[in-house]
């Protein structure tokens, strides 16, 4: 059970939909606090995820139409 004020990696993975590896990458990039023994500081972790998602969404460029299915798939990151 996590310490008060923390969230363990498994819980953060479920809430965020991200893998443990991606969470660690976000911590390395400065979006999240670094985990301590598999636990993240709760409030900074949630704030970091919200900031990450907000900034990622702001950078996304979605068009109303595309020249081809391939260009749409590429823009939407669909294989």
N, C-alpha and C positions, 0 to 999 in steps of 0.2 A: 504494500500500500504506500502511495507517495506521501511524502512529508506535506504538512499544511503549506499552502501557497505554491505547490509544485504540481506538475502533471507529468506522468510517466510517458515514455516514448510510445508505447502501444496505444494509450488513450489519445495522444496527439496525432498519431497516424490515423486512427479512426475518425477523429474530428476533421482533420484536414484533407483526408483522402490521399496523402502523400506517403511515400515509403520512408523507412528509417534513413536510408542513404540520402534521399532528397532533403529531409529535415536537417541532417548533418551538413549537407552542402549549403543550405540556407543559413545555418549557423556560421559556417566558414565565411560566407558572403556578407555577414553582418545583419541579416534580416531577423534572426532569432538569437537569443542568448545561447551560449554553449551549454550542452547538457552536462549535468554533474551526476555521475553514476546512473545514467539512464533516465534522469528526471530534468525537466525544464522548469524554470521559474514561470509560473502560470501566467500572470498578467503580461510580462514582457513578451512571452511566446505568442499569446493571442494577439497582442498589439502588432507584433512583427508580422504574423501571418496576414492580418488585415491590411497592413501597409503594403506587403508584398503583392497580395491579390489586387489591391486598388491600383498600384502603380503598373502592374502587369496588364490590367484591364485598360488603363489609360493609354498604353502604348500600342494596343491592338488596333489594327486597321482593318475594318470590315467594309467591303464594298457591297453595293446593291446588285451589281452584276459583274460577271467575269467573262473573259474571252473564250474560255474553255472549261470543261470539267476539271482538267488537270490543273489549271491555274487556281481554280476555286479550292480544290483539294489541297494544293500546296499552301495556300493562304490560311486554310483552316487546320492545317497539320493533320490531314486525314491521309493515311497510307493508301 
